[in-house]
Amino acid sequence: MVYYLVDIWNAIVNVFSSITLVDILDMVLLAIILYFVIKLIKETRAEQLIKGIAFFAVALFLLNQFELKVMSVISDTFFNVGIIMFIVMFQPELRRALEKVGRTKMVKPISLFETADIDETGCVSAINQIALACEKLSRTATGALIVIERQTKLGEQIETGTIIRAVPSEELFRNIFFPNTPLHDGAVIIRDNLIYAAGCFLPKPQKEELINKELGSRHRAAIGMSEVSDAIVIIVSEETGIISIAENGVLERGFDRDKLTVYLRNKLLPEPSEQRKKERQARKAKKKGAGK
């Protein structure tokens, strides 16, 4: 028994002594890849597919041990076309993963399709009109869905709607979302500080079964859009008038005009210039003076 334990210990020592720095790096990279794969498929339809494929693969492997000719051919075919089958079945998940990689800070600086510098004046005006429109739509509990495009282009969604290319205004938003008008049921997409298209259809969320049953189709569409892009999606509920924002698959509720304005400015405007810093400090000083 003692010799057996010594042999096991020596085998373990030999394994660890043969590990090099390259082997450690290899294991760390593998662990990171597995972590992100598990995180990507967790609580999605892909999780059930993975379980089914794993069960089928294990069953074929075990049956193959009995040297059954037909099962051997089937298992060989299964494993030979496994990569192609994997790509076909997990195309939505692979696409979503690649889109997330493309939106990371490491990839942005080498983008081949950089847009022009941000028009701060136009952006501020658009934000103010969006916030004002949402406030008035909220008061009348008029449903609205506004998508603000950022780095991820939303051409697929724009094609489903009607091109407008209009300067944002509170009156125009209210006309678009007025009940029973032709475009009120779809989403408005903001591009380059313009109302670019209206009546657009948005994708379904990946984890629809996990979303609160109280949320309607607008909220679900907003979550779905935010899952597959870096867009900011604003929702006004037609049941309660509550203003919500969906971003990166997460829904945040309970916005008012001021809170919405601050949120959009922080997300859409570049780092404050010296002039904007001075203006902000002046406004804060004015508020303090008024409070006294």
N, C-alpha and C positions, 0 to 999 in steps of 0.2 A: 504493500500500500504506500509505504514511504517512498519507494523508488518510483512508483507511478506518479505521485505528486511532484517529485523532483523533476521527472521528465516533462510534466506539464509546465512547471515553472521555467525550466530551461528553454522550452519551446516559446513561451511568452517573451522571455528575455531576448531570444534570438530574433523574434519578430520586431520588437521595439528597437533593438540595436541596429537593425537593417534599414529603419525608416530614415530617410533623408529630408532635407528642407523642401525639396521639390515634391516629395510624397505628401508632406504636411499641407503644402499649398494646394495640391491636387485634391485632398480630402476636404479642405475648407471650401474650395470652389464648388465641389460636388454638393456639400451640405447647403451652401447658399442657393444653388440652383434648385435643389429639392425643396427647400423652404419656400421659395417663391412659386414653384409649381403647385405645392400644396395650398398656399395662400390664394393662388389664382383660381383653383378649382373648388375650394371649400364652399359648401352651401350653394352650389350651382348644379345644373343638370349634368355637367361634366363629371362631377363626383360619382354619380350613379353609373355613368358610362365606364369610368375607370374600374369600379367594383365589378361590373359585368364582364369587362375584358379580362381582368385578373382571374376571375373565377373560370372563365372559358379557357384561358391559357393554361392554368393549373390542371384543369380536367383533361385537356389534350395531352399535356406532358405525362400525366399519370397513365392514361390509356396507352400512350406510346411505349411505355415500359413493357407492355405485354406483347410487343412486336406484332400488332395488328396491322396488316398491310394497308387497308383502306384508311384507317385512322392515322396511320403514319403519313400517307399522302396528304390528307386533310391538314394535319398539324404542320407539315412542311410548307404547304401553300399559305396557311394562316400566318406563319412567322415570316415568310418571304415578302408578303404584301403588307406586313404590319405597319411599316412607316407610312405608306400611301394611305392606308386605312385610318391611321392616327391623324394625319393632316386633314383628311376629308371630314372626319367626325368632329374634330376639335377646331375647325376653322374659325368659328366665332371667338373662342377663347384665345387662340393664337393671334388673331387679328387684334383683339383687345390688349393683349400683352405687348405686341409690337407698337401699338399706338401709345401705350403708357411709356415705353422706352423712348419713343420719339418726342414725348413731351417733357422729358427730364431736363434738368438744368445742364447736364453734361453734353446733351445733344444739341440744345438750342443754339449755342455759339457757332456750330458748324452747319447750320441749316442753309440749304441752297435756295430757299424760297423766302427769304426775309422780307417782311412787308416794310412799307415806308414808315418814317418816323411818325409817332402818334401826334395827331392834331389835338393838343390839349384843350384848346378853346371849344372845338366841336365836340370833344368827348365830355367836357363839363356840361355843355348845353344839353347833350343827349341824356346824360345822367339826371339832370334836373327835371327834364320833361318826363322821363320814365318814372321818377319818384313821384312827381305831381300827378301823373296819370294813374299810377297805382293807388295813390291816396284817394282820389275821387272814385275810382272803380271799386275800391274797398268799401266806401261809404254806401254805395248802392248795391253792394254784393253782386257785382257784375264779373263773371268769370273772365280771366285773362291768362295768357301764357306767352311770355316774352323771353326769347333766347338771345343772349349776347355772345356773338362769335368772338373767339380769341385766336389762339394759334391754330387749332384744329379747324380746317375749313369744312363748312357744312353744305357743300354743293348738293349732296344726295337729298338732303331735306329741303333745300331751296327749290329743287326741281319739282317737288310735290305740291308746291304752293303757287301763288301769283306774285310776279315781280312787281315791286312798287317803286323802290329807290326814291323815297321821300324823306325830307328832313323831319326828324321826330318832333312831334308836338302833342301836347296833352289832348287837344281836340281830335287829332287824327287817331290816336290810340282808342279814345272812347267811341269813335265812329266804327272802327274796325271790330271792336269787341261788343258792340251793341247787340243785344239778343236778336236772333233770327236774321241777321245780315249774312250775306254769302260767306264771309271770311271769319265769322266770330268763333267758329268751332276749332279752328286750327291754331298754330303758333305763329307769332311774329318773330322774324329773325333780324337782328340788328347786325349790320356789317359796315365797318368804316364809318361809324357814327350816323348811319342812315337806316331807316326802316327799309330793308332790302327786299323782303318778301313777307307775305302774310298767307294764312290758311295752309300752313305747312304741317305735314304729318311727322311725328317723332317716333323713334324706336321704342319698343317695349323694354321694361327693365329686365335685367338678367335674373334677379331674385324676386320675381313678382309675388311668389307665394309667401314671402317673408314680410311684405309690406303691410302696414296697418290696413285692415279692411275698411276703416272709416275714410281713407283717402280715396278720392275719385280718380277719373281717367286723366285729368290734367296733371295731378301730382305724380301719377305713375309714369306718364309720358315724360315729365320733367326729370324724374329720377333716371329713367332710361337714357335720355339724352345726355345727362351729366356723367353717366357711366362710360359712354363711348367717346367722350370728347372733353375738352377743358372748358367748355362753355359755361356761362353763368345763366341759370334758368330761373326766371321770376314767375311765381304763380299767385294769382288772386282767386281765392275760393268763391264760387258762386253760391255756396251754402252758408258760409259764415263771414265772408269778406276778409278773412285772414290773409295777410301777405306772407308768402314763404319764398325761400331760395333753395334751389338744388344745385350742389356743386360736388364733383367727384363722387357721385352716388349717395351723397348725404343730404337729407332734407332738414332745413332749419326754418322754424316758423316764428311768427309773432313780430314781424317787422312793421315799423311805421315809416312815415316819409323821411324823417331825419335819420333814423337808423339805416334805412335803405340807401340813402344818399351817401352816408359815410362808408358803408360797406362797398358800394360800387366804386367810389373814388379810390379807396384803398386797393381794390383789386385791378382796376382798369387804368389808372393813371400811373405814370412813372414816378420814381422817387422825387419828392418835392424839390423844386428849384429854390434858389435863395429868395427869389421874389415871393414865391408861394409860402415859404417858411415865415417871412416877415409879415405877410398878410394874415397867416394863421395866428401868429403871436399877437398881432394887433387886435384880431377878433376876440381872442382869449382875454386880453387886457381890457377890452371894452365891456365884455360880459362881467368880468370881476368888478369893474367900476360901477356898472349898472346894479349889480347885486348889493353893493355897499349903499 
